[in-house]
Amino acid sequence: MNRKTLVLPAVVGLLTPVLAACGGSDSGGSSGDAIVVGTTDRFTASSDAPAPLDPAYAYDVGTWNVLRQTVQTLMVQPRGDGDPEPEAAESCGFTDSGNERYACKLRKDLKFANGDPVTAADVKFSIDRALAIKADSGVFALLSTVDTVETQGKDEVIFHLKTADATFPFKLSTPVAGIVNPKDYDKGKLRDGFSVDGSGPYTLQAEIKNNEMVKATFTKNPNYQGLLSPKNDKVVLESFKDADGMGTALDKGAIDVMTRTMAPDQIRKLQDDTDGNVNLVEMPGLEIRYLGFNTGADSVKSVAVRQAMAEVIDRGALVSKVYGTEAQPLYSLVPATITGHSNSFLNKYGDPSVAKARATLDKANISTPVKLTLHYTTDHYGPATAKEFDVLKQQLNASGLFDISVEGTTWDKFRPAEIKGQYDVYGMGWFPDFPDADNYLAPFLDKDNTLGSPYNNSEIRNSLIPASRREADRLTASKSLTDIQDIVAEEVPILPLWQGKQYVATRDDITGSEYAMNSSSTLQLWELGRGVSG
């Protein structure tokens, strides 16, 4: 079979796969042979993060991709994205005109993998637990609009919200809202280690070495009741230290699927090859990269320093030198394909200009060159990150206005240090919890934000975010969303850099690859099947 690049196009804000891979997405039946999926995501337990797979703590795309296979949520984002649909629930919906009361009825005979019944009380326990633990990852903030959770009988749960929240159904599809068994999870503390128990489509067996999960074996849960239809009996997710090792494993047939994060040169090589037994699927992506600032730190406390960086950095050159066609410049926290996007940074700063940046710093009486260290993670966002930060360093230093150094740190140390405010300037990525503009703004700008940032704009928090959430029609919410993006461009607590595409490479006997990952980079391992090679 010829190697192909299957490009799955986007439509007006929602990204929908329309082109099937070889054999079609439903043609691969179950097989006794586990499908082996490679990833460069690392899963480490440490003193700073001892409970990486607890739904009340986990808040990165890698750990969420483990939880989505195992812990069931009331709602789920369907194939091709779109509005969430009932999963553990039989039905869900707002029961008032103000979007402040949301009720769900559970499916009949819903069970945890161990056979225990799943009840409305378990749902309440799970939500209340995440809110009570208030983990420093900030994931609980996704549920911040919940006031109280009420149960009626064994199968009905009602969420009373503090304020209107049209995005609440999406939030119930995220792992922090995953239903856990009170027998397995303590109400008042996190569950350390790599054990996960739930009612999702798979059970998990983890292989641990040196406090790191190197393999996760997902076995089909016979008690599963829900919307999803697993097309395999077993999937193994194997963690690789780097993209080269993952690519070698695919070439040798040691793995069947290669997911995030591939190196740009690997992607280009697969795109250029016309023959072989590996297919490359290109998918719309909603991943963004940005520089974050500890706005309380002396070095970047002045908005002029942050604005000058925004005026110097050339996103087009950065993308061209590092990522090529795999990314595009981004001028807002909200990606260009999401309803409510505004090119706020481009509108304010225009093309890169050293002269403008110098004038900005002079007006604020900032002495130059401004000395800063840019921090990045060496092993979380792919092998091109080091080159990206080298290019940023070159651009800023070439202006003569900055004296930049860069420092790379592994994710298990980088993330806790960032949360504690130990970095003045740092590079991060964001994979949305759900495809809505609110999820690119509130997690960074609202109270209890995921970055632990001291930045606080009262208009954003008290007026604009609540106003945007009152609008069920997201086009109607655009005015509030645009105002938020304009304020971010003016005050620069975060500096957006680029928006990326995403890719999956599979051997040609694997079916369902076009649905293996949705636009939020969620692995949907239940979609993979094994067909016929050739």
C-alpha positions as CSV (number, residue, x, y, z in Angstrom):
1,M,0.0,0.0,0.0
2,N,1.2,3.5,-0.7
3,R,2.0,5.8,2.1
4,K,-0.5,8.7,2.1
5,T,-1.0,11.9,4.0
6,L,-4.7,12.3,4.8
7,V,-5.6,15.9,5.5
8,L,-8.8,16.2,7.5
9,P,-10.2,19.7,6.9
10,A,-11.9,22.2,9.3
11,V,-15.3,23.8,9.1
12,V,-16.3,27.0,10.7
13,G,-14.9,26.7,14.2
14,L,-15.5,23.0,14.6
15,L,-13.0,20.5,13.1
16,T,-14.6,17.5,11.5
17,P,-12.7,14.5,10.0
18,V,-14.3,13.6,6.6
19,L,-11.8,11.4,4.9
20,A,-11.4,7.8,6.0
21,A,-8.1,5.9,6.1
22,C,-7.6,2.5,4.3
23,G,-10.4,0.1,5.1
24,G,-12.7,2.6,6.7
25,S,-13.0,3.4,10.3
26,D,-15.3,0.6,11.2
27,S,-13.7,-2.2,9.3
28,G,-11.1,-3.4,11.8
29,G,-12.5,-5.9,14.2
30,S,-11.2,-7.1,17.5
31,S,-8.0,-9.0,17.5
32,G,-6.1,-11.1,20.1
33,D,-3.0,-9.1,19.3
34,A,-2.7,-5.8,21.3
35,I,-2.4,-2.7,19.2
36,V,0.7,-0.9,20.4
37,V,0.7,2.9,20.4
38,G,3.8,5.0,20.9
39,T,4.0,8.4,22.6
40,T,6.7,10.7,23.9
41,D,4.5,11.7,26.8
42,R,6.2,10.9,30.1
43,F,4.3,9.7,33.2
44,T,6.3,10.3,36.4
45,A,5.4,10.2,40.0
46,S,7.5,12.5,42.2
47,S,7.4,14.2,45.6
48,D,6.0,17.3,43.9
49,A,3.5,15.3,41.9
50,P,2.8,12.0,43.6
51,A,-0.6,11.4,42.1
52,P,-0.2,11.9,38.3
53,L,-3.3,9.8,37.3
54,D,-5.8,11.0,39.9
55,P,-8.6,12.8,38.1
56,A,-8.6,15.4,40.8
57,Y,-5.0,16.3,40.0
58,A,-4.1,15.3,36.4
59,Y,-4.0,18.3,34.0
60,D,-1.9,17.6,31.0
61,V,-2.7,16.0,27.7
62,G,-0.7,12.9,28.4
63,T,-2.3,11.9,31.7
64,W,-5.7,12.9,30.4
65,N,-5.2,10.5,27.5
66,V,-4.8,7.7,30.1
67,L,-7.8,8.8,32.1
68,R,-10.1,9.1,29.1
69,Q,-9.7,5.4,28.4
70,T,-10.5,4.3,31.9
71,V,-12.6,6.9,33.8
72,Q,-16.0,7.6,32.5
73,T,-17.6,11.0,32.3
74,L,-21.2,12.0,32.1
75,M,-20.6,13.6,28.7
76,V,-18.1,12.9,25.9
77,Q,-16.9,14.8,22.9
78,P,-18.0,12.7,19.8
79,R,-16.2,11.7,16.7
80,G,-15.3,14.8,14.7
81,D,-15.8,17.0,17.8
82,G,-19.1,19.0,17.9
83,D,-21.3,19.4,20.9
84,P,-20.7,16.8,23.7
85,E,-23.1,13.8,23.9
86,P,-24.2,11.7,26.9
87,E,-21.7,9.0,27.8
88,A,-22.2,7.7,31.4
89,A,-25.5,9.6,31.2
90,E,-28.5,8.6,29.3
91,S,-29.5,12.2,29.0
92,C,-28.3,15.6,30.2
93,G,-29.5,19.2,29.7
94,F,-30.1,22.6,31.2
95,T,-33.5,22.7,32.9
96,D,-33.8,26.5,33.1
97,S,-33.6,29.4,30.7
98,G,-30.6,30.9,32.5
99,N,-28.2,28.0,32.0
100,E,-27.7,27.7,35.8
101,R,-29.4,24.3,36.5
102,Y,-28.0,21.2,34.7
103,A,-29.5,17.7,35.2
104,C,-28.3,14.3,34.1
105,K,-29.9,10.9,34.3
106,L,-27.5,7.9,34.4
107,R,-27.6,5.0,32.0
108,K,-29.3,1.8,33.4
109,D,-27.1,-0.9,34.8
110,L,-24.0,1.3,34.8
111,K,-21.1,-0.4,36.6
112,F,-17.5,0.2,37.6
113,A,-15.0,-2.3,36.1
114,N,-15.1,-4.3,39.4
115,G,-18.9,-4.7,39.1
116,D,-20.0,-2.2,41.7
117,P,-23.0,-0.1,40.5
118,V,-22.4,3.5,39.5
119,T,-24.9,5.8,41.2
120,A,-25.7,9.5,41.3
121,A,-24.1,9.6,44.7
122,D,-20.8,8.5,43.1
123,V,-21.0,11.3,40.6
124,K,-21.6,13.8,43.4
125,F,-18.7,12.3,45.4
126,S,-16.4,12.7,42.4
127,I,-17.2,16.3,41.7
128,D,-17.3,17.3,45.4
129,R,-13.9,15.5,45.9
130,A,-12.1,17.4,43.1
131,L,-13.5,20.7,44.4
132,A,-12.5,20.0,48.0
133,I,-9.0,18.7,47.3
134,K,-8.3,21.8,45.2
135,A,-5.1,20.4,43.7
136,D,-2.3,22.8,42.8
137,S,-2.5,21.7,39.2
138,G,-5.5,24.0,39.0
139,V,-7.7,21.4,37.2
140,F,-10.5,21.9,39.8
141,A,-11.1,25.4,38.3
142,L,-12.8,23.8,35.4
143,L,-15.7,23.1,37.8
144,S,-15.5,26.5,39.4
145,T,-19.1,27.4,38.4
146,V,-20.5,24.5,40.4
147,D,-22.3,25.7,43.5
148,T,-23.9,22.4,44.8
149,V,-24.5,18.9,43.4
150,E,-27.8,17.3,44.3
151,T,-28.9,13.8,43.8
152,Q,-32.5,12.5,43.3
153,G,-32.7,8.7,43.7
154,K,-29.9,6.5,42.4
155,D,-29.7,7.7,38.8
156,E,-30.3,11.5,38.7
157,V,-27.8,14.2,39.5
158,I,-28.5,17.9,39.3
159,F,-25.8,20.6,39.2
160,H,-26.7,24.0,40.6
161,L,-24.3,26.6,39.1
162,K,-23.2,29.8,40.7
163,T,-23.5,31.7,37.4
164,A,-24.7,30.9,33.9
165,D,-22.2,28.6,32.1
166,A,-23.1,27.5,28.5
167,T,-19.8,25.6,28.4
168,F,-20.7,23.4,31.3
169,P,-21.6,20.3,29.2
170,F,-18.1,20.4,27.7
171,K,-16.6,20.6,31.2
172,L,-18.5,17.4,32.2
173,S,-16.7,15.7,29.4
174,T,-13.2,16.3,30.9
175,P,-11.4,13.9,33.2
176,V,-11.7,16.1,36.3
177,A,-15.4,15.3,36.1
178,G,-14.6,11.5,35.8
179,I,-16.7,9.2,38.0
180,V,-14.7,7.4,40.6
181,N,-15.6,4.8,43.2
182,P,-15.5,6.0,46.8
183,K,-14.1,2.6,47.7
184,D,-11.0,3.4,45.7
185,Y,-10.6,7.1,46.2
186,D,-10.3,9.0,49.5
187,K,-12.6,12.0,49.7
188,G,-9.9,14.3,51.2
189,K,-6.6,13.3,49.5
190,L,-5.2,12.3,46.2
191,R,-4.5,8.8,45.2
192,D,-0.7,8.4,44.8
193,G,0.9,6.3,42.1
194,F,-0.5,4.9,38.8
195,S,-3.6,2.9,39.8
196,V,-6.8,4.0,38.0
197,D,-10.2,2.5,38.5
198,G,-13.4,3.6,36.8
199,S,-16.2,2.6,34.5
200,G,-14.7,3.6,31.2
201,P,-14.1,1.4,28.1
202,Y,-10.9,-0.1,29.4
203,T,-9.1,-1.2,32.6
204,L,-5.5,-0.2,33.1
205,Q,-2.4,-2.2,34.0
206,A,0.7,0.0,34.5
207,E,4.3,-1.1,34.0
208,I,6.4,1.0,36.3
209,K,10.2,1.6,36.3
210,N,11.9,4.2,38.6
211,N,8.6,5.9,39.5
212,E,7.7,6.2,35.8
213,M,5.0,4.5,33.9
214,V,6.7,3.2,30.8
215,K,3.8,1.1,29.5
216,A,0.0,1.3,30.0
217,T,-2.0,-1.8,29.0
218,F,-5.6,-1.1,28.3
219,T,-7.9,-4.1,28.3
220,K,-11.5,-3.9,27.2
221,N,-13.8,-3.5,30.2
222,P,-16.6,-6.2,30.0
223,N,-18.8,-4.1,32.3
224,Y,-18.7,-0.9,30.2
225,Q,-21.9,0.7,29.3
226,G,-21.7,3.9,27.3
227,L,-21.6,5.7,23.9
228,L,-18.3,4.4,22.8
229,S,-17.8,1.1,20.8
230,P,-14.2,-0.2,21.2
231,K,-12.9,-1.8,18.0
232,N,-10.2,-3.7,19.8
233,D,-9.8,-5.9,22.9
234,K,-6.4,-4.5,24.1
235,V,-4.2,-1.5,23.4
236,V,-0.7,-0.9,24.8
237,L,0.5,2.7,25.2
238,E,4.3,2.8,25.3
239,S,6.2,5.8,26.4
240,F,9.4,6.7,24.5
241,K,12.2,9.0,25.7
242,D,12.3,10.7,22.3
243,A,10.8,10.9,18.9
244,D,13.7,9.1,17.2
245,G,13.2,6.0,19.4
246,M,9.5,6.0,18.7
247,G,10.1,6.3,15.0
248,T,12.6,3.4,15.0
249,A,10.1,1.3,16.8
250,L,7.4,2.0,14.2
251,D,9.9,1.2,11.3
252,K,10.7,-2.1,12.9
253,G,7.1,-3.0,13.6
254,A,7.6,-2.9,17.4
255,I,4.7,-0.5,17.6
256,D,1.7,0.0,15.3
257,V,0.9,3.6,15.8
258,M,3.0,6.7,16.4
259,T,1.3,9.7,18.0
260,R,2.5,12.9,19.7
261,T,5.0,14.2,19.5
262,M,6.8,13.5,16.2
263,A,9.7,15.6,15.1
264,P,9.2,18.0,12.1
265,D,11.8,16.0,10.1
266,Q,10.0,12.8,10.8
267,I,6.7,14.3,9.5
268,R,8.4,15.7,6.4
269,K,10.1,12.4,5.6
270,L,6.7,10.5,5.9
271,Q,5.1,13.2,3.7
272,D,7.7,12.8,1.0
273,D,7.8,9.0,0.8
274,T,5.4,7.6,-1.7
275,D,5.7,3.9,-1.0
276,G,5.8,1.8,2.2
277,N,3.6,0.3,4.9
278,V,3.1,3.4,7.0
279,N,0.3,5.9,6.6
280,L,0.6,9.5,7.9
281,V,-2.7,11.2,8.8
282,E,-2.6,15.0,9.1
283,M,-5.4,16.4,11.4
284,P,-6.5,19.8,12.3
285,G,-4.9,20.8,15.6
286,L,-5.9,23.2,18.3
287,E,-2.6,23.1,20.1
288,I,-1.0,26.4,20.9
289,R,2.4,27.5,22.2
290,Y,3.1,30.6,24.2
291,L,5.4,32.4,26.6
292,G,4.1,32.9,30.1
293,F,5.2,35.6,32.5
294,N,5.3,35.7,36.2
295,T,4.0,39.3,36.3
296,G,5.0,39.7,39.9
297,A,8.7,39.1,39.2
298,D,10.9,42.2,39.1
299,S,12.4,41.4,35.7
300,V,9.0,41.4,33.8
301,K,6.8,43.3,36.3
302,S,6.8,46.3,33.9
303,V,4.3,45.8,31.1
304,A,6.8,47.7,28.8
305,V,9.2,44.8,29.0
306,R,6.5,42.3,28.0
307,Q,5.2,44.6,25.2
308,A,8.7,45.1,23.8
309,M,9.1,41.3,23.6
310,A,5.8,41.2,21.7
311,E,7.1,43.9,19.3
312,V,10.4,42.1,18.6
313,I,9.5,38.4,18.2
314,D,8.9,37.4,14.6
315,R,6.4,34.6,14.7
316,G,6.6,33.9,10.9
317,A,10.4,33.5,11.0
318,L,10.1,31.3,14.1
319,V,7.6,29.0,12.6
320,S,9.4,28.8,9.2
321,K,12.8,28.0,10.8
322,V,11.6,25.4,13.3
323,Y,8.2,23.9,12.2
324,G,7.7,24.7,8.5
325,T,4.2,23.9,7.3
326,E,3.4,22.0,10.6
327,A,2.5,25.2,12.4
328,Q,1.3,28.8,11.7
329,P,1.8,32.1,13.6
330,L,-0.7,32.9,16.3
331,Y,-1.7,36.4,17.3
332,S,-4.1,35.5,20.1
333,L,-4.6,32.9,22.8
334,V,-7.6,31.7,20.8
335,P,-6.7,29.7,17.7
336,A,-7.7,31.0,14.3
337,T,-10.2,28.2,13.8
338,I,-12.2,28.7,17.0
339,T,-15.3,30.9,17.1
340,G,-14.4,34.1,18.8
341,H,-10.8,34.3,17.6
342,S,-9.4,37.8,17.1
343,N,-5.9,38.7,15.8
344,S,-5.4,41.1,18.8
345,F,-1.6,41.0,18.9
346,L,-1.3,41.7,15.2
347,N,-3.9,44.5,15.5
348,K,-1.9,46.1,18.3
349,Y,1.7,45.6,17.3
350,G,1.7,45.0,13.6
351,D,4.9,43.6,12.1
352,P,7.9,43.1,14.3
353,S,9.8,46.3,14.9
354,V,12.9,46.9,17.0
355,A,12.4,50.6,16.7
356,K,8.9,50.4,18.3
357,A,10.2,48.1,21.0
358,R,13.1,50.5,21.8
359,A,10.6,53.4,22.0
360,T,8.4,51.4,24.4
361,L,11.3,50.6,26.7
362,D,12.6,54.2,26.6
363,K,9.2,55.6,27.4
364,A,9.1,53.4,30.5
365,N,12.7,54.3,31.5
366,I,13.8,50.7,31.2
367,S,17.5,50.2,30.9
368,T,18.7,48.0,28.1
369,P,19.7,45.3,27.5
370,V,17.0,43.7,29.7
371,K,18.5,40.4,31.1
372,L,16.1,37.5,31.1
373,T,16.2,33.7,31.2
374,L,13.6,31.8,29.1
375,H,12.7,28.5,30.6
376,Y,11.4,25.5,28.6
377,T,10.7,21.8,29.1
378,T,13.0,19.5,27.3
379,D,10.8,16.4,27.1
380,H,7.1,17.4,27.0
381,Y,6.3,19.2,23.7
382,G,8.6,17.5,21.3
383,P,12.3,17.6,20.2
384,A,11.9,20.9,18.3
385,T,11.3,22.9,21.5
386,A,15.0,23.4,22.1
387,K,15.5,24.8,18.6
388,E,12.4,27.0,19.0
389,F,13.9,28.6,22.1
390,D,17.3,29.1,20.4
391,V,15.5,31.0,17.7
392,L,13.6,33.2,20.2
393,K,16.9,33.9,22.0
394,Q,18.6,34.9,18.7
395,Q,15.7,37.2,17.7
396,L,15.5,39.0,21.1
397,N,19.3,39.3,21.4
398,A,19.7,40.6,17.8
399,S,17.5,43.5,18.7
400,G,20.2,44.8,21.2
401,L,17.4,45.4,23.7
402,F,17.6,42.1,25.5
403,D,20.2,39.8,27.0
404,I,18.6,36.4,26.8
405,S,19.7,33.0,28.0
406,V,17.7,29.8,27.8
407,E,17.4,26.9,30.2
408,G,15.7,23.5,29.6
409,T,14.3,21.3,32.3
410,T,12.5,17.9,32.3
411,W,8.7,18.2,32.7
412,D,8.6,16.5,36.1
413,K,10.7,19.3,37.5
414,F,9.6,22.1,35.1
415,R,5.9,22.1,35.8
416,P,6.2,22.2,39.7
417,A,8.7,25.0,39.4
418,E,6.5,26.9,37.1
419,I,3.4,26.5,39.4
420,K,5.5,27.8,42.3
421,G,6.4,30.9,40.4
422,Q,10.1,30.1,40.2
423,Y,10.4,31.2,36.5
424,D,10.0,34.8,35.3
425,V,9.5,33.8,31.7
426,Y,8.6,30.3,30.5
427,G,7.4,28.4,27.5
428,M,4.3,26.3,27.6
429,G,1.8,24.6,25.3
430,W,-1.9,24.2,25.6
431,F,-4.1,21.4,24.4
432,P,-7.7,22.5,25.0
433,D,-10.0,20.7,27.4
434,F,-12.7,21.3,24.9
435,P,-12.9,23.3,21.6
436,D,-14.3,26.6,22.8
437,A,-12.7,30.0,23.1
438,D,-13.5,30.1,26.9
439,N,-11.0,27.3,27.4
440,Y,-8.2,29.3,25.9
441,L,-8.9,32.3,28.2
442,A,-10.4,31.3,31.6
443,P,-7.7,28.7,32.5
444,F,-5.0,31.4,32.2
445,L,-6.8,34.5,33.3
446,D,-9.5,33.5,35.9
447,K,-9.0,33.0,39.6
448,D,-7.1,29.7,40.4
449,N,-5.7,29.7,36.9
450,T,-3.6,26.7,35.8
451,L,-0.4,28.7,35.6
452,G,-0.5,30.0,39.2
453,S,-0.1,33.4,37.6
454,P,-0.4,36.5,39.8
455,Y,-1.9,38.4,36.9
456,N,-5.4,39.7,37.7
457,N,-7.6,41.9,35.6
458,S,-10.9,42.5,37.4
459,E,-12.8,43.4,34.2
460,I,-11.8,40.0,32.6
461,R,-12.6,38.0,35.8
462,N,-15.7,39.8,37.1
463,S,-17.4,40.9,33.9
464,L,-16.1,39.5,30.6
465,I,-15.7,35.8,31.4
466,P,-19.1,35.6,33.1
467,A,-20.7,37.5,30.2
468,S,-19.2,35.2,27.6
469,R,-20.5,32.1,29.5
470,R,-24.1,33.4,29.5
471,E,-24.2,33.1,25.7
472,A,-25.2,29.6,24.5
473,D,-24.7,30.9,20.9
474,R,-20.9,31.3,20.9
475,L,-21.1,33.8,18.0
476,T,-23.1,36.1,20.3
477,A,-20.3,35.7,22.9
478,S,-17.7,37.0,20.5
479,K,-17.9,40.6,21.7
480,S,-16.8,39.6,25.3
481,L,-14.3,37.2,24.0
482,T,-12.7,39.8,21.7
483,D,-12.5,42.3,24.6
484,I,-10.6,39.7,26.7
485,Q,-8.1,39.1,23.8
486,D,-7.6,42.8,23.3
487,I,-6.8,43.3,27.0
488,V,-4.3,40.4,26.9
489,A,-2.6,42.0,23.9
490,E,-2.4,45.3,25.8
491,E,-1.1,43.9,29.1
492,V,0.8,40.8,27.8
493,P,0.5,38.4,30.8
494,I,0.9,35.7,28.1
495,L,2.5,36.0,24.6
496,P,1.1,33.6,22.0
497,L,3.5,32.2,19.5
498,W,2.0,29.6,17.2
499,Q,-0.8,27.1,16.5
500,G,0.1,23.6,15.4
501,K,-1.3,20.8,13.3
502,Q,-1.2,17.2,14.6
503,Y,-0.2,13.9,13.0
504,V,-0.7,10.2,13.6
505,A,1.4,7.6,11.7
506,T,0.2,4.0,11.5
507,R,1.2,0.8,9.9
508,D,-1.2,-0.1,7.1
509,D,-3.1,-2.9,8.8
510,I,-4.4,-0.5,11.4
511,T,-7.8,1.0,10.9
512,G,-9.5,4.0,12.5
513,S,-6.4,6.2,12.4
514,E,-8.4,9.2,11.2
515,Y,-10.3,9.1,14.5
516,A,-7.4,8.1,16.8
517,M,-7.0,11.7,18.0
518,N,-9.5,14.5,18.0
519,S,-8.7,18.2,17.6
520,S,-7.9,18.6,21.3
521,S,-5.2,15.9,21.0
522,T,-7.4,13.4,22.9
523,L,-6.3,9.8,22.1
524,Q,-9.4,7.8,21.2
525,L,-7.8,4.4,21.4
526,W,-11.2,2.7,21.2
527,E,-11.3,3.7,17.5
528,L,-8.3,1.6,16.5
529,G,-8.7,-1.8,14.9
530,R,-6.6,-4.3,13.1
531,G,-7.5,-4.9,9.5
532,V,-5.6,-6.4,6.5
533,S,-2.1,-5.3,5.5
534,G,-1.5,-4.4,1.9
